[in-house]
Amino acid sequence: MRFTKMHGIGNDFVVVDWRDDVKLPPAERIAALADRHTGIGFDQLLSVEPARDPSCDWYYGVWNADGSPSGQCGNGVRCVAAWLYREGVIARDTDVRLESPSGPVTVRVLAADRVTVDMGEPDFTPSHLPFDAPQEASSYMLDVDGTPVTIGAVSMGNPHAVLEVPDLGDPHLENLGPVVTGHARFADGVNTGFALRVDRKTIRLRVHERGSGWTRACGTGACAAAAVLQRRGLVDAVVDVSLPGGTLTIEWHGPGHTLWMTGPAAFVFEGEI
Ligand SMILES: N[C@H](CCC[C@H](N)C(=O)O)C(=O)O
């Protein structure tokens, strides 16, 4: 199987070309390929496939390092767009509709290594994550081993919990991340973001990802953190989200508007396995 190793600010991917023939391996095979010692190593596997939705040009599939599927991948879709541009099948500065497992997004290649994406509208409806909550709210109390923690909850096509913290270096987060990710109120699990609001234009973020663990960056996590804090009126419509691997710019003008995410996409190497 030929593949392209890529990353979006340190969130790393293997991109496979299944335009002619979709060859989805079993989950355990994906997990074996994700292993950073005995496999290729990646946070997510991304496939490029023919679109199922006739309004879209291409489809991309998303699988985590444990082999589980995901509905969306923000850093990943920028890499898929850059991959398609390098293949010569999409043009720069042109809106292209790509189909993700959770529905269409629109990408625009700004440069060979920089892409902006309309990620759709953040969805705060708890049942759409799914998240067990009686009604939609700007924050929820989650019981974590007897300790109440405050979260925001939003879907970007995949589920996100966002916790505001005063210190991203707090050692307690190492345990809190996986506990929230596996919390029973998120029936399908959740991606857990820890956000530190620097000012109205800047958020620092770390994400413990469902199915992949702590990553250097999470594109949908950046979208989720910006959306939760904007909904609370705590940050501006345009914010820079600084993650361990780099920075993304998120633009969202509130309910009724879609959210745009802009950032880099990098090629690392080509390979065959
Ligand atoms: N790293 C991806 C998110 C993967 C989400 C996956 N962990 C899930 O199960 O939803 C991103 O840049 O958005």
The ligand as a Gaussian input file, in Angstrom:
#p B3LYP/6-31G(d) Opt

LIG

0 1
 N       -6.983000      15.359000      14.915000
 C       -8.276000      15.653000      14.294000
 C       -9.422000      15.227000      15.160000
 C       -9.601000      13.773000      15.143000
 C      -10.838000      13.453000      15.907000
 C      -10.833000      12.037000      16.392000
 N       -9.902000      11.873000      17.501000
 C      -12.223000      11.624000      16.841000
 O      -12.358000      10.490000      17.286000
 O      -13.139000      12.443000      16.712000
 C       -8.419000      17.115000      13.928000
 O       -7.415000      17.744000      13.570000
 O       -9.563000      17.608000      13.961000

